[in-house]
Amino acid sequence: MSSIDPSAAQTALFEKLGISKNTDAKQGSSDTLGQSDFLKLMTTQLQNQDPFAPMDNGDFIAQMAQFSTVTGIEEVNSSLKTLVDKFDQGRIATATNLLGHSVLVPGNVSRPDENGEVHGVLDLPQATSIARVVISDADSGEELNVMDLGPQAAGLVGFSWKNIPEEIQNSNRRIQINATINFGEGPQELNPSVYARVLSASIGSGNSESVLIDVEDFGEMDVSNAVNFR
């Protein structure tokens, strides 16, 4: 006894209705039906129903609801694609706008900015009786400046060195910043954060869609890890 191939029967039904499952490369997968195919199926069902036992109103409404759902999903997919395209453009614009700015990064190496200044931040987890910043040449160890910030409450404490000698500015020397604090248990070192120049920006490739920035003296980093810009 011969058996019926369900796949062949389905293909024959689609061909009778004028629906082709074979699509070209531009149309994507051949295993999906569009809303026009769905409408042909429903129309054919209405035309070939038994006039003495017509389709129940509830069944008809259910199929119309399915048709509306298919249409809605296609519209949502189209809208999402538009949003993704705009998001990509926004990320490119963001990367471009970062050029020429400085970003606050955890570290103790800095250089004078375009105004001939060095800026940084101390993140104090609790109040300190002293806050002392020592600035020196990162290569030779020569002490260049000392700033006594005095007692400070918990939180972010900014510091800056603005009267940098011209010979240091012109040489673009790397400057090392060391901070000393006292939370009541004696003086101890605290790692600062400094502003460093953004040399370049790019969009991540492959599975990464992040905006990447190349920071002077610190290398490449995800822009989401940047604390602040100036």
mmCIF file of the C-alpha atoms, coordinates in Angstrom:
data_MODEL
# 
_entry.id   MODEL 
# 
loop_
_atom_site.group_PDB 
_atom_site.id 
_atom_site.type_symbol 
_atom_site.label_atom_id 
_atom_site.label_alt_id 
_atom_site.label_comp_id 
_atom_site.label_asym_id 
_atom_site.label_entity_id 
_atom_site.label_seq_id 
_atom_site.pdbx_PDB_ins_code 
_atom_site.Cartn_x 
_atom_site.Cartn_y 
_atom_site.Cartn_z 
_atom_site.occupancy 
_atom_site.B_iso_or_equiv 
_atom_site.pdbx_formal_charge 
_atom_site.auth_seq_id 
_atom_site.auth_comp_id 
_atom_site.auth_asym_id 
_atom_site.auth_atom_id 
_atom_site.pdbx_PDB_model_num 
ATOM 1   C CA . MET A 1 1   ? 0.000   0.000  0.000  1.00 0.00 ? 1   MET A CA 1 
ATOM 2   C CA . SER A 1 2   ? 1.469   3.354  -1.056 1.00 0.00 ? 2   SER A CA 1 
ATOM 3   C CA . SER A 1 3   ? 1.851   6.206  1.398  1.00 0.00 ? 3   SER A CA 1 
ATOM 4   C CA . ILE A 1 4   ? 1.196   9.880  0.884  1.00 0.00 ? 4   ILE A CA 1 
ATOM 5   C CA . ASP A 1 5   ? 4.089   12.299 1.232  1.00 0.00 ? 5   ASP A CA 1 
ATOM 6   C CA . PRO A 1 6   ? 2.745   15.219 3.332  1.00 0.00 ? 6   PRO A CA 1 
ATOM 7   C CA . SER A 1 7   ? 5.402   17.526 1.948  1.00 0.00 ? 7   SER A CA 1 
ATOM 8   C CA . ALA A 1 8   ? 4.455   16.704 -1.651 1.00 0.00 ? 8   ALA A CA 1 
ATOM 9   C CA . ALA A 1 9   ? 0.745   17.157 -0.869 1.00 0.00 ? 9   ALA A CA 1 
ATOM 10  C CA . GLN A 1 10  ? 1.439   20.536 0.691  1.00 0.00 ? 10  GLN A CA 1 
ATOM 11  C CA . THR A 1 11  ? 3.506   21.625 -2.302 1.00 0.00 ? 11  THR A CA 1 
ATOM 12  C CA . ALA A 1 12  ? 0.706   20.546 -4.682 1.00 0.00 ? 12  ALA A CA 1 
ATOM 13  C CA . LEU A 1 13  ? -1.836  22.547 -2.695 1.00 0.00 ? 13  LEU A CA 1 
ATOM 14  C CA . PHE A 1 14  ? 0.348   25.651 -2.782 1.00 0.00 ? 14  PHE A CA 1 
ATOM 15  C CA . GLU A 1 15  ? 0.874   25.313 -6.555 1.00 0.00 ? 15  GLU A CA 1 
ATOM 16  C CA . LYS A 1 16  ? -2.882  24.973 -7.101 1.00 0.00 ? 16  LYS A CA 1 
ATOM 17  C CA . LEU A 1 17  ? -3.418  28.178 -5.159 1.00 0.00 ? 17  LEU A CA 1 
ATOM 18  C CA . GLY A 1 18  ? -0.647  29.963 -7.038 1.00 0.00 ? 18  GLY A CA 1 
ATOM 19  C CA . ILE A 1 19  ? 1.639   30.126 -4.016 1.00 0.00 ? 19  ILE A CA 1 
ATOM 20  C CA . SER A 1 20  ? 5.269   29.222 -4.603 1.00 0.00 ? 20  SER A CA 1 
ATOM 21  C CA . LYS A 1 21  ? 7.518   28.057 -1.789 1.00 0.00 ? 21  LYS A CA 1 
ATOM 22  C CA . ASN A 1 22  ? 10.611  28.594 -3.940 1.00 0.00 ? 22  ASN A CA 1 
ATOM 23  C CA . THR A 1 23  ? 11.863  32.168 -3.563 1.00 0.00 ? 23  THR A CA 1 
ATOM 24  C CA . ASP A 1 24  ? 14.969  33.802 -4.895 1.00 0.00 ? 24  ASP A CA 1 
ATOM 25  C CA . ALA A 1 25  ? 17.881  34.923 -2.764 1.00 0.00 ? 25  ALA A CA 1 
ATOM 26  C CA . LYS A 1 26  ? 16.504  38.427 -2.335 1.00 0.00 ? 26  LYS A CA 1 
ATOM 27  C CA . GLN A 1 27  ? 13.312  37.163 -0.698 1.00 0.00 ? 27  GLN A CA 1 
ATOM 28  C CA . GLY A 1 28  ? 15.150  35.165 1.975  1.00 0.00 ? 28  GLY A CA 1 
ATOM 29  C CA . SER A 1 29  ? 13.945  31.830 3.413  1.00 0.00 ? 29  SER A CA 1 
ATOM 30  C CA . SER A 1 30  ? 11.571  29.643 1.322  1.00 0.00 ? 30  SER A CA 1 
ATOM 31  C CA . ASP A 1 31  ? 9.924   28.084 4.393  1.00 0.00 ? 31  ASP A CA 1 
ATOM 32  C CA . THR A 1 32  ? 7.861   31.129 5.406  1.00 0.00 ? 32  THR A CA 1 
ATOM 33  C CA . LEU A 1 33  ? 4.529   32.442 4.114  1.00 0.00 ? 33  LEU A CA 1 
ATOM 34  C CA . GLY A 1 34  ? 3.877   36.134 3.676  1.00 0.00 ? 34  GLY A CA 1 
ATOM 35  C CA . GLN A 1 35  ? 0.643   37.959 4.414  1.00 0.00 ? 35  GLN A CA 1 
ATOM 36  C CA . SER A 1 36  ? -0.355  37.792 0.720  1.00 0.00 ? 36  SER A CA 1 
ATOM 37  C CA . ASP A 1 37  ? -0.025  33.983 0.816  1.00 0.00 ? 37  ASP A CA 1 
ATOM 38  C CA . PHE A 1 38  ? -2.046  33.872 4.022  1.00 0.00 ? 38  PHE A CA 1 
ATOM 39  C CA . LEU A 1 39  ? -4.775  35.973 2.409  1.00 0.00 ? 39  LEU A CA 1 
ATOM 40  C CA . LYS A 1 40  ? -4.910  33.626 -0.632 1.00 0.00 ? 40  LYS A CA 1 
ATOM 41  C CA . LEU A 1 41  ? -5.327  30.626 1.625  1.00 0.00 ? 41  LEU A CA 1 
ATOM 42  C CA . MET A 1 42  ? -8.143  32.234 3.602  1.00 0.00 ? 42  MET A CA 1 
ATOM 43  C CA . THR A 1 43  ? -9.921  33.452 0.443  1.00 0.00 ? 43  THR A CA 1 
ATOM 44  C CA . THR A 1 44  ? -9.743  29.990 -1.137 1.00 0.00 ? 44  THR A CA 1 
ATOM 45  C CA . GLN A 1 45  ? -11.115 28.474 2.046  1.00 0.00 ? 45  GLN A CA 1 
ATOM 46  C CA . LEU A 1 46  ? -14.113 30.829 1.915  1.00 0.00 ? 46  LEU A CA 1 
ATOM 47  C CA . GLN A 1 47  ? -14.740 30.106 -1.774 1.00 0.00 ? 47  GLN A CA 1 
ATOM 48  C CA . ASN A 1 48  ? -14.693 26.322 -1.305 1.00 0.00 ? 48  ASN A CA 1 
ATOM 49  C CA . GLN A 1 49  ? -16.625 26.023 1.944  1.00 0.00 ? 49  GLN A CA 1 
ATOM 50  C CA . ASP A 1 50  ? -19.810 23.965 2.124  1.00 0.00 ? 50  ASP A CA 1 
ATOM 51  C CA . PRO A 1 51  ? -22.743 26.407 1.628  1.00 0.00 ? 51  PRO A CA 1 
ATOM 52  C CA . PHE A 1 52  ? -24.872 24.204 3.918  1.00 0.00 ? 52  PHE A CA 1 
ATOM 53  C CA . ALA A 1 53  ? -22.228 24.247 6.641  1.00 0.00 ? 53  ALA A CA 1 
ATOM 54  C CA . PRO A 1 54  ? -20.410 27.580 6.306  1.00 0.00 ? 54  PRO A CA 1 
ATOM 55  C CA . MET A 1 55  ? -17.468 28.533 8.413  1.00 0.00 ? 55  MET A CA 1 
ATOM 56  C CA . ASP A 1 56  ? -18.337 29.415 11.978 1.00 0.00 ? 56  ASP A CA 1 
ATOM 57  C CA . ASN A 1 57  ? -18.113 33.141 12.751 1.00 0.00 ? 57  ASN A CA 1 
ATOM 58  C CA . GLY A 1 58  ? -15.724 32.429 15.587 1.00 0.00 ? 58  GLY A CA 1 
ATOM 59  C CA . ASP A 1 59  ? -13.363 30.537 13.285 1.00 0.00 ? 59  ASP A CA 1 
ATOM 60  C CA . PHE A 1 60  ? -13.504 33.341 10.734 1.00 0.00 ? 60  PHE A CA 1 
ATOM 61  C CA . ILE A 1 61  ? -12.701 35.958 13.387 1.00 0.00 ? 61  ILE A CA 1 
ATOM 62  C CA . ALA A 1 62  ? -9.849  33.820 14.690 1.00 0.00 ? 62  ALA A CA 1 
ATOM 63  C CA . GLN A 1 63  ? -8.312  33.602 11.222 1.00 0.00 ? 63  GLN A CA 1 
ATOM 64  C CA . MET A 1 64  ? -8.724  37.352 10.721 1.00 0.00 ? 64  MET A CA 1 
ATOM 65  C CA . ALA A 1 65  ? -6.948  37.870 14.042 1.00 0.00 ? 65  ALA A CA 1 
ATOM 66  C CA . GLN A 1 66  ? -4.110  35.651 12.847 1.00 0.00 ? 66  GLN A CA 1 
ATOM 67  C CA . PHE A 1 67  ? -3.907  37.667 9.640  1.00 0.00 ? 67  PHE A CA 1 
ATOM 68  C CA . SER A 1 68  ? -3.721  40.893 11.664 1.00 0.00 ? 68  SER A CA 1 
ATOM 69  C CA . THR A 1 69  ? -1.011  39.369 13.856 1.00 0.00 ? 69  THR A CA 1 
ATOM 70  C CA . VAL A 1 70  ? 1.091   38.457 10.818 1.00 0.00 ? 70  VAL A CA 1 
ATOM 71  C CA . THR A 1 71  ? 0.713   41.986 9.457  1.00 0.00 ? 71  THR A CA 1 
ATOM 72  C CA . GLY A 1 72  ? 1.578   43.512 12.826 1.00 0.00 ? 72  GLY A CA 1 
ATOM 73  C CA . ILE A 1 73  ? 4.700   41.374 13.213 1.00 0.00 ? 73  ILE A CA 1 
ATOM 74  C CA . GLU A 1 74  ? 5.962   42.413 9.777  1.00 0.00 ? 74  GLU A CA 1 
ATOM 75  C CA . GLU A 1 75  ? 5.406   46.082 10.623 1.00 0.00 ? 75  GLU A CA 1 
ATOM 76  C CA . VAL A 1 76  ? 7.226   45.670 13.945 1.00 0.00 ? 76  VAL A CA 1 
ATOM 77  C CA . ASN A 1 77  ? 10.175  43.974 12.215 1.00 0.00 ? 77  ASN A CA 1 
ATOM 78  C CA . SER A 1 78  ? 10.351  46.817 9.707  1.00 0.00 ? 78  SER A CA 1 
ATOM 79  C CA . SER A 1 79  ? 10.271  49.410 12.496 1.00 0.00 ? 79  SER A CA 1 
ATOM 80  C CA . LEU A 1 80  ? 12.976  47.593 14.468 1.00 0.00 ? 80  LEU A CA 1 
ATOM 81  C CA . LYS A 1 81  ? 15.228  47.460 11.401 1.00 0.00 ? 81  LYS A CA 1 
ATOM 82  C CA . THR A 1 82  ? 14.804  51.221 10.978 1.00 0.00 ? 82  THR A CA 1 
ATOM 83  C CA . LEU A 1 83  ? 15.682  51.780 14.646 1.00 0.00 ? 83  LEU A CA 1 
ATOM 84  C CA . VAL A 1 84  ? 18.792  49.580 14.361 1.00 0.00 ? 84  VAL A CA 1 
ATOM 85  C CA . ASP A 1 85  ? 19.969  51.547 11.321 1.00 0.00 ? 85  ASP A CA 1 
ATOM 86  C CA . LYS A 1 86  ? 19.491  54.847 13.164 1.00 0.00 ? 86  LYS A CA 1 
ATOM 87  C CA . PHE A 1 87  ? 21.220  53.459 16.264 1.00 0.00 ? 87  PHE A CA 1 
ATOM 88  C CA . ASP A 1 88  ? 24.258  52.489 14.171 1.00 0.00 ? 88  ASP A CA 1 
ATOM 89  C CA . GLN A 1 89  ? 24.400  56.027 12.764 1.00 0.00 ? 89  GLN A CA 1 
ATOM 90  C CA . GLY A 1 90  ? 24.169  57.421 16.299 1.00 0.00 ? 90  GLY A CA 1 
ATOM 91  C CA . ARG A 1 91  ? 27.060  55.265 17.510 1.00 0.00 ? 91  ARG A CA 1 
ATOM 92  C CA . ILE A 1 92  ? 29.229  56.469 14.628 1.00 0.00 ? 92  ILE A CA 1 
ATOM 93  C CA . ALA A 1 93  ? 28.359  60.081 15.453 1.00 0.00 ? 93  ALA A CA 1 
ATOM 94  C CA . THR A 1 94  ? 29.181  59.462 19.126 1.00 0.00 ? 94  THR A CA 1 
ATOM 95  C CA . ALA A 1 95  ? 32.583  58.043 18.250 1.00 0.00 ? 95  ALA A CA 1 
ATOM 96  C CA . THR A 1 96  ? 33.359  61.066 16.067 1.00 0.00 ? 96  THR A CA 1 
ATOM 97  C CA . ASN A 1 97  ? 32.345  63.579 18.753 1.00 0.00 ? 97  ASN A CA 1 
ATOM 98  C CA . LEU A 1 98  ? 34.784  62.077 21.275 1.00 0.00 ? 98  LEU A CA 1 
ATOM 99  C CA . LEU A 1 99  ? 37.832  63.145 19.276 1.00 0.00 ? 99  LEU A CA 1 
ATOM 100 C CA . GLY A 1 100 ? 39.626  66.153 20.738 1.00 0.00 ? 100 GLY A CA 1 
ATOM 101 C CA . HIS A 1 101 ? 38.254  65.555 24.241 1.00 0.00 ? 101 HIS A CA 1 
ATOM 102 C CA . SER A 1 102 ? 39.753  64.048 27.388 1.00 0.00 ? 102 SER A CA 1 
ATOM 103 C CA . VAL A 1 103 ? 38.264  61.155 29.318 1.00 0.00 ? 103 VAL A CA 1 
ATOM 104 C CA . LEU A 1 104 ? 38.556  60.435 33.049 1.00 0.00 ? 104 LEU A CA 1 
ATOM 105 C CA . VAL A 1 105 ? 40.186  57.029 33.545 1.00 0.00 ? 105 VAL A CA 1 
ATOM 106 C CA . PRO A 1 106 ? 41.569  55.216 36.601 1.00 0.00 ? 106 PRO A CA 1 
ATOM 107 C CA . GLY A 1 107 ? 45.335  55.728 36.555 1.00 0.00 ? 107 GLY A CA 1 
ATOM 108 C CA . ASN A 1 108 ? 48.156  57.946 37.727 1.00 0.00 ? 108 ASN A CA 1 
ATOM 109 C CA . VAL A 1 109 ? 49.835  58.929 34.439 1.00 0.00 ? 109 VAL A CA 1 
ATOM 110 C CA . SER A 1 110 ? 48.836  62.130 32.667 1.00 0.00 ? 110 SER A CA 1 
ATOM 111 C CA . ARG A 1 111 ? 50.092  64.827 30.303 1.00 0.00 ? 111 ARG A CA 1 
ATOM 112 C CA . PRO A 1 112 ? 49.327  68.559 29.993 1.00 0.00 ? 112 PRO A CA 1 
ATOM 113 C CA . ASP A 1 113 ? 46.179  69.119 27.925 1.00 0.00 ? 113 ASP A CA 1 
ATOM 114 C CA . GLU A 1 114 ? 45.684  71.685 25.137 1.00 0.00 ? 114 GLU A CA 1 
ATOM 115 C CA . ASN A 1 115 ? 45.462  74.410 27.815 1.00 0.00 ? 115 ASN A CA 1 
ATOM 116 C CA . GLY A 1 116 ? 48.704  73.305 29.455 1.00 0.00 ? 116 GLY A CA 1 
ATOM 117 C CA . GLU A 1 117 ? 46.909  71.871 32.501 1.00 0.00 ? 117 GLU A CA 1 
ATOM 118 C CA . VAL A 1 118 ? 46.622  68.545 34.320 1.00 0.00 ? 118 VAL A CA 1 
ATOM 119 C CA . HIS A 1 119 ? 43.324  67.505 35.892 1.00 0.00 ? 119 HIS A CA 1 
ATOM 120 C CA . GLY A 1 120 ? 42.345  64.549 38.045 1.00 0.00 ? 120 GLY A CA 1 
ATOM 121 C CA . VAL A 1 121 ? 39.958  63.225 40.684 1.00 0.00 ? 121 VAL A CA 1 
ATOM 122 C CA . LEU A 1 122 ? 40.257  61.442 44.025 1.00 0.00 ? 122 LEU A CA 1 
ATOM 123 C CA . ASP A 1 123 ? 37.401  59.098 44.882 1.00 0.00 ? 123 ASP A CA 1 
ATOM 124 C CA . LEU A 1 124 ? 37.249  59.057 48.686 1.00 0.00 ? 124 LEU A CA 1 
ATOM 125 C CA . PRO A 1 125 ? 35.197  56.201 50.192 1.00 0.00 ? 125 PRO A CA 1 
ATOM 126 C CA . GLN A 1 126 ? 35.144  58.078 53.518 1.00 0.00 ? 126 GLN A CA 1 
ATOM 127 C CA . ALA A 1 127 ? 36.275  61.361 55.051 1.00 0.00 ? 127 ALA A CA 1 
ATOM 128 C CA . THR A 1 128 ? 40.022  61.942 55.278 1.00 0.00 ? 128 THR A CA 1 
ATOM 129 C CA . SER A 1 129 ? 42.031  64.230 57.545 1.00 0.00 ? 129 SER A CA 1 
ATOM 130 C CA . ILE A 1 130 ? 44.591  64.854 54.820 1.00 0.00 ? 130 ILE A CA 1 
ATOM 131 C CA . ALA A 1 131 ? 44.594  64.737 51.042 1.00 0.00 ? 131 ALA A CA 1 
ATOM 132 C CA . ARG A 1 132 ? 47.985  65.298 49.470 1.00 0.00 ? 132 ARG A CA 1 
ATOM 133 C CA . VAL A 1 133 ? 48.816  65.062 45.769 1.00 0.00 ? 133 VAL A CA 1 
ATOM 134 C CA . VAL A 1 134 ? 52.411  64.728 44.599 1.00 0.00 ? 134 VAL A CA 1 
ATOM 135 C CA . ILE A 1 135 ? 53.174  65.294 40.931 1.00 0.00 ? 135 ILE A CA 1 
ATOM 136 C CA . SER A 1 136 ? 56.465  64.041 39.492 1.00 0.00 ? 136 SER A CA 1 
ATOM 137 C CA . ASP A 1 137 ? 58.143  63.147 36.218 1.00 0.00 ? 137 ASP A CA 1 
ATOM 138 C CA . ALA A 1 138 ? 56.948  59.656 35.295 1.00 0.00 ? 138 ALA A CA 1 
ATOM 139 C CA . ASP A 1 139 ? 60.305  58.680 33.771 1.00 0.00 ? 139 ASP A CA 1 
ATOM 140 C CA . SER A 1 140 ? 62.917  60.325 35.992 1.00 0.00 ? 140 SER A CA 1 
ATOM 141 C CA . GLY A 1 141 ? 60.960  60.460 39.259 1.00 0.00 ? 141 GLY A CA 1 
ATOM 142 C CA . GLU A 1 142 ? 61.777  64.174 39.690 1.00 0.00 ? 142 GLU A CA 1 
ATOM 143 C CA . GLU A 1 143 ? 59.242  65.885 41.969 1.00 0.00 ? 143 GLU A CA 1 
ATOM 144 C CA . LEU A 1 144 ? 57.496  68.709 40.085 1.00 0.00 ? 144 LEU A CA 1 
ATOM 145 C CA . ASN A 1 145 ? 54.677  69.909 42.339 1.00 0.00 ? 145 ASN A CA 1 
ATOM 146 C CA . VAL A 1 146 ? 52.923  69.159 45.623 1.00 0.00 ? 146 VAL A CA 1 
ATOM 147 C CA . MET A 1 147 ? 49.300  70.053 46.365 1.00 0.00 ? 147 MET A CA 1 
ATOM 148 C CA . ASP A 1 148 ? 47.901  69.900 49.893 1.00 0.00 ? 148 ASP A CA 1 
ATOM 149 C CA . LEU A 1 149 ? 44.109  69.658 49.589 1.00 0.00 ? 149 LEU A CA 1 
ATOM 150 C CA . GLY A 1 150 ? 43.555  69.491 53.364 1.00 0.00 ? 150 GLY A CA 1 
ATOM 151 C CA . PRO A 1 151 ? 40.726  67.549 55.055 1.00 0.00 ? 151 PRO A CA 1 
ATOM 152 C CA . GLN A 1 152 ? 38.052  66.286 52.659 1.00 0.00 ? 152 GLN A CA 1 
ATOM 153 C CA . ALA A 1 153 ? 34.628  64.687 53.020 1.00 0.00 ? 153 ALA A CA 1 
ATOM 154 C CA . ALA A 1 154 ? 33.773  61.385 51.353 1.00 0.00 ? 154 ALA A CA 1 
ATOM 155 C CA . GLY A 1 155 ? 33.073  61.581 47.618 1.00 0.00 ? 155 GLY A CA 1 
ATOM 156 C CA . LEU A 1 156 ? 34.811  62.895 44.525 1.00 0.00 ? 156 LEU A CA 1 
ATOM 157 C CA . VAL A 1 157 ? 37.515  65.517 45.058 1.00 0.00 ? 157 VAL A CA 1 
ATOM 158 C CA . GLY A 1 158 ? 38.928  67.228 41.981 1.00 0.00 ? 158 GLY A CA 1 
ATOM 159 C CA . PHE A 1 159 ? 42.436  68.625 41.669 1.00 0.00 ? 159 PHE A CA 1 
ATOM 160 C CA . SER A 1 160 ? 44.337  70.440 38.926 1.00 0.00 ? 160 SER A CA 1 
ATOM 161 C CA . TRP A 1 161 ? 47.803  71.764 38.145 1.00 0.00 ? 161 TRP A CA 1 
ATOM 162 C CA . LYS A 1 162 ? 47.454  74.891 36.019 1.00 0.00 ? 162 LYS A CA 1 
ATOM 163 C CA . ASN A 1 163 ? 50.730  76.787 36.357 1.00 0.00 ? 163 ASN A CA 1 
ATOM 164 C CA . ILE A 1 164 ? 52.826  74.156 34.621 1.00 0.00 ? 164 ILE A CA 1 
ATOM 165 C CA . PRO A 1 165 ? 56.208  75.487 33.420 1.00 0.00 ? 165 PRO A CA 1 
ATOM 166 C CA . GLU A 1 166 ? 56.432  75.929 29.659 1.00 0.00 ? 166 GLU A CA 1 
ATOM 167 C CA . GLU A 1 167 ? 59.379  73.551 29.312 1.00 0.00 ? 167 GLU A CA 1 
ATOM 168 C CA . ILE A 1 168 ? 57.228  70.748 30.739 1.00 0.00 ? 168 ILE A CA 1 
ATOM 169 C CA . GLN A 1 169 ? 54.277  71.668 28.515 1.00 0.00 ? 169 GLN A CA 1 
ATOM 170 C CA . ASN A 1 170 ? 56.390  71.805 25.366 1.00 0.00 ? 170 ASN A CA 1 
ATOM 171 C CA . SER A 1 171 ? 58.167  68.525 26.071 1.00 0.00 ? 171 SER A CA 1 
ATOM 172 C CA . ASN A 1 172 ? 54.858  66.664 26.508 1.00 0.00 ? 172 ASN A CA 1 
ATOM 173 C CA . ARG A 1 173 ? 56.433  64.731 29.383 1.00 0.00 ? 173 ARG A CA 1 
ATOM 174 C CA . ARG A 1 174 ? 54.501  61.990 31.109 1.00 0.00 ? 174 ARG A CA 1 
ATOM 175 C CA . ILE A 1 175 ? 53.478  63.100 34.574 1.00 0.00 ? 175 ILE A CA 1 
ATOM 176 C CA . GLN A 1 176 ? 52.926  60.709 37.464 1.00 0.00 ? 176 GLN A CA 1 
ATOM 177 C CA . ILE A 1 177 ? 50.371  61.559 40.152 1.00 0.00 ? 177 ILE A CA 1 
ATOM 178 C CA . ASN A 1 178 ? 50.444  59.983 43.621 1.00 0.00 ? 178 ASN A CA 1 
ATOM 179 C CA . ALA A 1 179 ? 47.859  60.726 46.309 1.00 0.00 ? 179 ALA A CA 1 
ATOM 180 C CA . THR A 1 180 ? 48.157  60.277 50.074 1.00 0.00 ? 180 THR A CA 1 
ATOM 181 C CA . ILE A 1 181 ? 45.157  60.216 52.417 1.00 0.00 ? 181 ILE A CA 1 
ATOM 182 C CA . ASN A 1 182 ? 44.455  59.383 56.070 1.00 0.00 ? 182 ASN A CA 1 
ATOM 183 C CA . PHE A 1 183 ? 41.196  57.723 57.122 1.00 0.00 ? 183 PHE A CA 1 
ATOM 184 C CA . GLY A 1 184 ? 42.306  57.634 60.763 1.00 0.00 ? 184 GLY A CA 1 
ATOM 185 C CA . GLU A 1 185 ? 44.701  54.709 60.493 1.00 0.00 ? 185 GLU A CA 1 
ATOM 186 C CA . GLY A 1 186 ? 47.736  56.629 59.295 1.00 0.00 ? 186 GLY A CA 1 
ATOM 187 C CA . PRO A 1 187 ? 48.797  57.910 55.859 1.00 0.00 ? 187 PRO A CA 1 
ATOM 188 C CA . GLN A 1 188 ? 48.169  55.570 52.920 1.00 0.00 ? 188 GLN A CA 1 
ATOM 189 C CA . GLU A 1 189 ? 48.306  55.715 49.147 1.00 0.00 ? 189 GLU A CA 1 
ATOM 190 C CA . LEU A 1 190 ? 45.138  56.218 47.082 1.00 0.00 ? 190 LEU A CA 1 
ATOM 191 C CA . ASN A 1 191 ? 44.936  55.516 43.361 1.00 0.00 ? 191 ASN A CA 1 
ATOM 192 C CA . PRO A 1 192 ? 43.634  58.625 41.531 1.00 0.00 ? 192 PRO A CA 1 
ATOM 193 C CA . SER A 1 193 ? 41.801  58.997 38.231 1.00 0.00 ? 193 SER A CA 1 
ATOM 194 C CA . VAL A 1 194 ? 43.170  61.357 35.591 1.00 0.00 ? 194 VAL A CA 1 
ATOM 195 C CA . TYR A 1 195 ? 41.978  62.980 32.378 1.00 0.00 ? 195 TYR A CA 1 
ATOM 196 C CA . ALA A 1 196 ? 43.706  61.644 29.277 1.00 0.00 ? 196 ALA A CA 1 
ATOM 197 C CA . ARG A 1 197 ? 43.311  62.580 25.621 1.00 0.00 ? 197 ARG A CA 1 
ATOM 198 C CA . VAL A 1 198 ? 41.141  60.556 23.237 1.00 0.00 ? 198 VAL A CA 1 
ATOM 199 C CA . LEU A 1 199 ? 43.377  59.869 20.241 1.00 0.00 ? 199 LEU A CA 1 
ATOM 200 C CA . SER A 1 200 ? 40.869  57.972 18.101 1.00 0.00 ? 200 SER A CA 1 
ATOM 201 C CA . ALA A 1 201 ? 37.468  56.308 18.228 1.00 0.00 ? 201 ALA A CA 1 
ATOM 202 C CA . SER A 1 202 ? 35.980  53.379 16.347 1.00 0.00 ? 202 SER A CA 1 
ATOM 203 C CA . ILE A 1 203 ? 33.058  50.970 16.223 1.00 0.00 ? 203 ILE A CA 1 
ATOM 204 C CA . GLY A 1 204 ? 33.676  47.427 17.462 1.00 0.00 ? 204 GLY A CA 1 
ATOM 205 C CA . SER A 1 205 ? 33.761  44.676 14.823 1.00 0.00 ? 205 SER A CA 1 
ATOM 206 C CA . GLY A 1 206 ? 32.334  41.148 14.843 1.00 0.00 ? 206 GLY A CA 1 
ATOM 207 C CA . ASN A 1 207 ? 30.053  40.413 17.780 1.00 0.00 ? 207 ASN A CA 1 
ATOM 208 C CA . SER A 1 208 ? 31.101  43.639 19.515 1.00 0.00 ? 208 SER A CA 1 
ATOM 209 C CA . GLU A 1 209 ? 28.974  46.689 18.761 1.00 0.00 ? 209 GLU A CA 1 
ATOM 210 C CA . SER A 1 210 ? 30.590  48.966 21.357 1.00 0.00 ? 210 SER A CA 1 
ATOM 211 C CA . VAL A 1 211 ? 32.184  52.331 20.709 1.00 0.00 ? 211 VAL A CA 1 
ATOM 212 C CA . LEU A 1 212 ? 35.924  51.931 21.365 1.00 0.00 ? 212 LEU A CA 1 
ATOM 213 C CA . ILE A 1 213 ? 38.263  54.811 22.189 1.00 0.00 ? 213 ILE A CA 1 
ATOM 214 C CA . ASP A 1 214 ? 42.052  54.879 22.085 1.00 0.00 ? 214 ASP A CA 1 
ATOM 215 C CA . VAL A 1 215 ? 43.208  56.835 25.144 1.00 0.00 ? 215 VAL A CA 1 
ATOM 216 C CA . GLU A 1 216 ? 46.723  58.291 25.331 1.00 0.00 ? 216 GLU A CA 1 
ATOM 217 C CA . ASP A 1 217 ? 48.976  56.252 27.664 1.00 0.00 ? 217 ASP A CA 1 
ATOM 218 C CA . PHE A 1 218 ? 46.109  53.835 28.469 1.00 0.00 ? 218 PHE A CA 1 
ATOM 219 C CA . GLY A 1 219 ? 45.323  52.189 25.130 1.00 0.00 ? 219 GLY A CA 1 
ATOM 220 C CA . GLU A 1 220 ? 41.953  51.073 23.771 1.00 0.00 ? 220 GLU A CA 1 
ATOM 221 C CA . MET A 1 221 ? 38.913  50.894 26.031 1.00 0.00 ? 221 MET A CA 1 
ATOM 222 C CA . ASP A 1 222 ? 35.143  50.571 25.803 1.00 0.00 ? 222 ASP A CA 1 
ATOM 223 C CA . VAL A 1 223 ? 33.510  53.987 26.000 1.00 0.00 ? 223 VAL A CA 1 
ATOM 224 C CA . SER A 1 224 ? 31.025  52.581 28.555 1.00 0.00 ? 224 SER A CA 1 
ATOM 225 C CA . ASN A 1 225 ? 33.949  52.289 31.006 1.00 0.00 ? 225 ASN A CA 1 
ATOM 226 C CA . ALA A 1 226 ? 34.708  55.991 30.757 1.00 0.00 ? 226 ALA A CA 1 
ATOM 227 C CA . VAL A 1 227 ? 33.719  57.871 33.909 1.00 0.00 ? 227 VAL A CA 1 
ATOM 228 C CA . ASN A 1 228 ? 33.551  61.422 32.562 1.00 0.00 ? 228 ASN A CA 1 
ATOM 229 C CA . PHE A 1 229 ? 34.603  63.631 29.636 1.00 0.00 ? 229 PHE A CA 1 
ATOM 230 C CA . ARG A 1 230 ? 35.832  67.196 29.443 1.00 0.00 ? 230 ARG A CA 1 
# 
